Amino acid sequence: MARISGSTRLKVQKAPSLWDISRKRYRFILKPVPGPHAIAESYPLGVFLRDILRLTNTMRESRRVIIDGKIKVDGKIRYDEHFPVGLMDIISIDSINKYYRLLPDSKRLLIPSEIDKNESNLKICKIKKKVIIKGNKTQYGLHDGRTIINNINAKVNDSLLLRVPEQEIVEHIKLEKGVNALIIKGESAGKIGIIEEIKEGTYTLPKRVILNINDRLLELPMDMVMVVGSNIPIKLR
């Protein structure tokens, strides 16, 4: 991964508003490197350990834990405290048998949900792009920046259940009526509802879905939801 050009830190007051950090305790905070998630949608790994999980007391402690190779993101050891972690990423700390999945939340950017070790290699990714490449093969671009070449005949806005870090497709989750969808942005982020209707986009309106959440209907743009299947295969609460 490329190193940051320019400053490697941000003034705390200029950090994304949804970062769940103390705005008074520190003057500066780490800046994420360019990577799988945008700055406004991710935490630097060092900040995540210190401020979100609170497993370390200082950034020096976070840096030492990371440099020692004790932290995995999606099954791969990451040695950079600036590495961005975001939606659905899996943080594994084998030395203390702790495993977390980052889930959306209405008040904070992301919340860590502790999961069992047997789930720590499973991740749901939303398909954001689909292109045909050389050899008439299909390449899918996923929400976390990864790409997969596979002829599974999936569509944009479908989801894939992956086994990481191998990127093996365990299940193709189609966007269709009757399946569960997770709201990933906005005031209802973190809630799961059943898709009642899918509305195609127009010149002025994006593609939308109508979700049934506890008998309450909610219409949302497609970029605010992620389909997670009829029988949700992983822990999402």
C-alpha positions in Angstrom: 0.0 0.0 0.0 1.2 3.5 -0.9 2.4 5.8 1.9 0.7 9.0 2.7 1.9 12.0 0.8 2.1 15.1 2.9 0.9 15.1 6.5 0.4 11.8 8.3 -2.0 13.3 10.8 -5.1 15.4 11.1 -6.2 18.1 13.5 -8.8 16.4 15.7 -11.3 19.1 15.0 -11.1 18.3 11.3 -11.4 14.5 11.7 -14.7 13.1 10.2 -17.6 14.0 12.4 -18.8 10.4 12.9 -15.4 9.3 14.3 -16.1 8.2 17.9 -13.1 9.9 19.4 -12.4 12.5 22.1 -12.2 16.0 20.6 -10.6 17.5 23.6 -8.1 14.9 24.7 -5.8 15.1 21.6 -4.8 17.9 19.3 -3.8 15.7 16.4 -4.9 12.2 15.3 -3.7 9.7 12.7 -4.7 10.1 9.1 -5.7 6.9 7.2 -3.6 6.1 4.1 -5.4 5.8 0.7 -6.7 2.3 0.6 -9.9 0.1 0.6 -12.1 2.7 2.3 -12.5 6.5 2.1 -11.3 8.6 5.0 -14.8 9.6 6.1 -15.9 5.9 6.1 -13.0 4.3 8.0 -10.7 4.5 11.0 -6.9 4.3 11.0 -6.0 0.9 12.5 -4.0 2.6 15.4 -7.0 4.8 16.3 -9.3 1.9 16.1 -7.2 0.0 18.7 -6.8 2.9 21.1 -10.1 4.9 20.8 -12.7 2.3 19.7 -11.6 -1.0 21.1 -9.6 0.7 23.9 -7.1 -2.1 24.0 -4.2 0.3 24.2 -3.7 3.5 26.1 -1.5 5.4 23.8 -0.7 5.5 20.1 2.8 4.3 20.8 1.3 1.1 22.3 -1.0 0.7 19.3 2.0 1.1 17.0 4.0 -1.5 18.8 1.2 -4.1 18.8 0.7 -3.5 15.0 4.4 -3.6 14.2 4.7 -6.9 16.1 2.2 -8.4 13.6 -0.5 -9.1 16.2 -3.3 -7.5 14.2 -5.0 -9.0 11.2 -7.5 -7.3 8.9 -9.6 -9.7 6.8 -7.1 -12.4 7.6 -4.0 -10.5 6.6 -1.4 -9.1 9.0 -1.2 -5.3 8.7 1.9 -3.5 9.9 0.8 0.1 9.3 -1.1 2.0 12.0 -2.5 4.3 9.3 -4.2 1.4 7.4 -8.0 2.2 7.0 -10.5 -0.3 8.5 -14.2 0.1 7.4 -17.5 -1.5 6.9 -17.7 -5.3 7.4 -13.9 -5.5 7.9 -12.8 -8.3 10.3 -10.2 -7.4 13.0 -8.5 -10.5 14.4 -6.3 -10.5 17.5 -5.2 -14.1 17.9 -3.0 -13.4 20.9 -6.0 -12.6 23.1 -8.6 -14.6 21.1 -10.6 -11.5 20.2 -12.4 -11.1 16.8 -14.5 -8.2 15.7 -16.6 -7.2 12.7 -17.2 -3.5 11.9 -20.9 -2.8 11.6 -22.8 0.4 10.7 -24.4 2.5 13.5 -26.7 5.5 13.4 -24.8 7.6 15.9 -21.2 6.6 15.3 -19.3 5.7 12.1 -18.9 2.0 12.9 -19.2 -0.2 15.9 -17.1 -3.3 16.6 -19.2 -6.4 17.1 -17.4 -9.3 18.8 -17.7 -12.5 16.8 -16.6 -16.1 17.3 -13.3 -17.3 15.7 -15.2 -19.6 13.3 -16.8 -16.5 11.8 -13.5 -14.5 11.5 -12.9 -15.7 8.0 -16.3 -14.8 6.6 -17.2 -11.4 5.2 -20.1 -10.0 3.2 -19.1 -7.5 0.4 -21.4 -5.5 -1.8 -20.8 -5.5 -5.5 -20.2 -1.9 -6.7 -18.9 -2.4 -10.2 -19.0 -5.1 -12.9 -16.9 -5.1 -16.0 -16.0 -7.5 -18.8 -12.2 -7.9 -19.2 -9.9 -9.6 -21.6 -10.9 -13.2 -22.3 -14.6 -12.5 -21.8 -14.1 -12.8 -18.1 -16.2 -10.8 -15.5 -14.5 -8.7 -12.9 -16.4 -7.5 -9.9 -15.4 -4.4 -7.8 -16.5 -4.7 -4.2 -17.3 -2.0 -1.6 -14.0 -2.6 0.3 -11.8 -2.0 -2.8 -11.1 -5.6 -3.6 -11.7 -7.1 -7.1 -12.7 -10.6 -8.0 -12.7 -12.3 -11.4 -15.5 -14.9 -11.6 -18.3 -15.9 -13.9 -21.0 -16.2 -11.3 -23.4 -13.9 -13.2 -23.9 -11.6 -10.3 -25.2 -8.0 -10.7 -24.3 -4.7 -9.2 -25.9 -4.3 -5.7 -25.8 -8.0 -5.1 -23.6 -9.2 -2.3 -21.0 -11.9 -2.0 -20.2 -13.9 1.1 -16.4 -14.4 1.0 -13.9 -16.5 2.8 -11.0 -14.3 3.5 -8.1 -13.9 2.9 -8.5 -16.4 0.1 -11.3 -14.4 -1.5 -13.2 -17.7 -2.1 -16.9 -17.0 -2.9 -19.0 -19.0 -0.4 -22.4 -17.6 -1.4 -23.9 -15.2 -4.0 -26.6 -13.2 -2.3 -29.0 -11.7 -4.9 -30.8 -8.4 -4.6 -34.4 -9.5 -4.8 -37.7 -9.2 -3.0 -38.0 -11.1 0.3 -34.4 -11.1 1.3 -32.9 -9.2 4.3 -31.0 -6.0 3.8 -28.8 -4.1 6.2 -29.0 -0.3 6.3 -25.4 1.0 6.1 -25.9 4.7 6.2 -28.2 7.4 7.7 -30.4 7.6 10.7 -31.4 4.0 10.6 -27.9 2.6 10.0 -27.5 -0.8 11.6 -31.1 -1.9 11.2 -32.1 -5.0 9.1 -35.3 -5.2 7.1 -36.9 -7.3 4.5 -37.1 -6.0 1.0 -40.7 -5.5 0.0 -40.1 -3.8 -3.4 -37.3 -2.7 -5.7 -37.8 0.5 -7.6 -35.6 1.1 -10.7 -33.9 4.4 -11.0 -34.8 7.2 -13.3 -33.0 10.2 -14.7 -33.6 12.1 -11.5 -33.9 9.4 -8.9 -31.5 6.6 -8.0 -32.5 3.0 -7.7 -34.4 2.4 -4.4 -35.7 -0.3 -2.2 -38.6 -0.4 0.2 -37.7 -2.2 3.4 -40.1 -3.6 6.0 -38.6 -3.0 9.5 -40.9 -4.3 12.2 -44.0 -3.5 10.0 -42.7 0.0 9.2 -42.0 0.7 5.6 -38.9 2.7 4.7 -37.8 3.7 1.2 -34.1 4.2 0.8 -31.6 4.7 -2.1 -29.8 1.5 -3.0 -26.4 2.9 -2.0 -27.7 3.0 1.6 -28.3 -0.7 1.9 -26.5 -4.0 1.6 -28.3 -7.3 0.9 -27.4 -10.0 3.5 -29.6 -12.9 2.4 -32.8 -14.8 3.4 -31.0 -16.6 6.1 -28.3 -14.2 7.4 -25.1 -16.3 7.3 -23.1 -14.2 9.8 -23.6 -12.2 13.0 -24.7 -8.7 12.2 -25.8 -7.4 15.6 
